[in-house]
Amino acid sequence: MSKYAAPLKDMRFALYDVLGVEALFARLPGGDSATRDLVDAVLDEAARFTGQVLAPLNQTGDQEGCHFEAGQVRTPKGFKEAYAQFAEGGWNALTAPEAYGGQHMPETVGAVVKEMIDSANLSWGNYPLLSHGATEALKQHGEEWQREVFLAPIIAGRWTGTMCLTEPHCGTDLGLLKTKAEPAADGTFRVTGTKIFITAGEHDFTDNIVHLVLARLPDAPPGTKGISLFIVPKFKVARDGTQGERNSLACGSIEHKMGIKASATCVMNFDGAEGYLIGQPNKGLTAMFTMMNTARIAVGYQGLGLIERAYQNALAYARDRLQMRALSGPKAPQKPADPLIVHPDIRRMLLTQKAFAEGGRVLGYYAATLVDVIERSADPAERQRADELLGFITPIVKAMLTEAAQECTYNALQVFGGHGYIAEWGMEQLARDARITTIYEGTTQIQALDLLGRKILQLQGAGLRHFVEEISAFCHAQQANGEVVEFIKPLAELTQEWIGLTQEIGKKAMTEPEEMGAAAVDYLFYAGYITLAYFWARSVAAADASSHPDDFKQAKRHTARFYYSRILPRTRAHLTAIRAGADSLMAMPDALFG
């Protein structure tokens, strides 16, 4: 069985030393209550809960899976009880608004807790995941009575939320959706249609489930301009908060999946179910994107969580397992063979995991600090800058951390060899669980199109400009620092190349639109590797300036050197592919594919 213990030392290093959240929280309105002592206490308790309650259920939950009978879903043994502890501990309320029963802690603190949950038990973590997104959508787009009636029980953990977008015939292209919403005389709506792939659409954790459903009004224009968003609870809820009879909706089946088997993925059938409109008619996509963008960052944390757990177990195994002798001579002559960790390619796989876990951690938490600035800063210009930066960084967080999870869980399984392929050690589960993270909440390809097509070309790259300015300012400030100079020069050069390459793609796309689509995925990886290089350079500088022991500082430096010499050069292959253009992809007639 794989094990997990929250890496609190590195989490705190990322928060306090690299990102300086103490000073950030202190200056943001309402953030000064999140003192270091309080945050540390929260993280300690989260580490205990995830390590002692959630982690032991990970493998048993995968083996048992969910049970479906007559429209009811029963979760694996121990899952419901763990959720009861989670709700009783106030974890649902951690970052939620105080006005509705929340604790209003910074989102950055919530991000650290989210990483722990996903490392400990990714399937279990999917149940409360979308409650956070529903909270954000209602908070930003709901009417006050809707917030009062629906937010309080969700925040208290008595109810959970879902996001109902996908239909059998439409996934990414939501303009094709067919679910209908007919207005009723009492001001409610009757929602009819089928939604698929609905995470936690039905379960046994709570008394009610609040579905946020995209549907079309009778007079809606075609395409995405005619989509509205509705609150459709499992049990009807009156405007005064009174829970009534069962609504006319039901789970038709649950999916049998490659991974996350303990997470109920449901087909939801709505048959004239009673619901309430959120926001303005035909403006539902704006509210849904609030949920979706929250979920995309959250899925990035899922990738990060899987990387960390894979690394912890692969490292422990590599230190313990004896296999052959080191090429340079015995390293453990008193033993019949040397431990795996002495072999160069085992080290390559371990260092790859370590580099993505620790660099990705700073990247993920950085995104969360931007959310805190957007929500709390009193300076409109600062909020706008953070919002543009967050829009730019979100597809990188989502895609890079989940794609890295594929690579790192593969590497962890490979370190275990044949033992990794069998279920006993838990590595094959991590690899299976990781696979969905590059798909749901927008595939890697969708993230790439969002980054290059929308955030850069359509919006004139405002977020990219801010980020490049930030990197350039860091490089300038550190250029005389002998401890980090080896990282500054290549980072500065790549940043300038990045600007030129972006302009190059933009010019090509003006005359040949397919060039954008052909370049998008390679561009995302190219941008992602440079982004992680920046956070690794910051990590080395922060470690050097900190009071951490010398072995901690040396570990950061060695890992950064590995990243710069072994992973960052991948940008060369992506650059070459981008400049190859669209011709080799688009020239062959469809019929010649066979």
Protein Blocks (a to p, Z undefined) as FASTA:
>chain_A
ZZddddfklmmmmmmmmnommmmmmmpghklmmcfklmmmmmmmmmmmmmmmmmmmmmmm
mmnopadeehiacddehklmmmmmmmmnommmmmmcfknopaoiafklmmmmmmmmmmmo
mmlmmmmmmmmmmmmmmmmmmcfklmmmmmmmmmnopaccdddfbdfkbcklmmlpcbdc
dddfkopacdedddehiehkbcckbmbdcdddddddfklcehjklcccddddfbacdfko
pacdddddddfbdcddfblmlbccdddddehiacddehjehilmmmmmmmmmmmmmmmmm
mmmmmmmmmmmmmmmmmmmmggdjafkbpfblmbmbdcfklpmklmmmmmmmmmmmmmmm
mmmmmmmmmmmmmmmocbfklmmmmmmmmmmmmmmmmmmmmmmmmmmmmmmmmmnmmmlm
pmklommmmmmmmmmmmmggpifklmmmmmmmmmmmmnoommmmmmmmmmmmmmmmmmmm
mklmmmmmmmmmmmmmmmmmmmmmmmmmmmmmklmmmmmmmmmmmmmmmmmmmmmmmmmm
mmmmmmbdfklmmmmmmmmmmmmmmmmmmmmmmmmmmmnojmlmmmpcfklnZZ
